[in-house]
């Protein structure tokens, strides 16, 4: 009888992003690598930086050996549910709102240095005229 594979969404996997509870997604499989963090040759920070997203590119770019790939398989807890949307609509709208806020801040804060430079130029011109 075939075993049933547990399906996880990227949102579920992304909630496990600490040293005490660390999951990564590589090649549409979900791995609980919490117990391996301290043993990881590249350090636990490298693995933690790959949580909350699809870490396939990070894993492949690191050039892992065949034995590392076999070791990773021992931590497999399920597969990624690819039928679920990668980013829920609510998150997309909040990202758009965040981007708009950043753009508004940059519009406000560029004015301050420009005003300082402008005032400095005017003061410099007035000072040179007085001499």
Secondary structure, DSSP 8 states (H G I E B T S, - for coil): ------EE-HHHHHT-EETTEEEEEETTEEEE-GGGGGG-TT-HHHHHTTTTSB-HHHHHHTT--HHHHHHHHTTEEEEE-TTS-SS-HHHHHHHHHHHHHHHHHHHHHHHHHHHHHHHHHHHHHHHHHH-
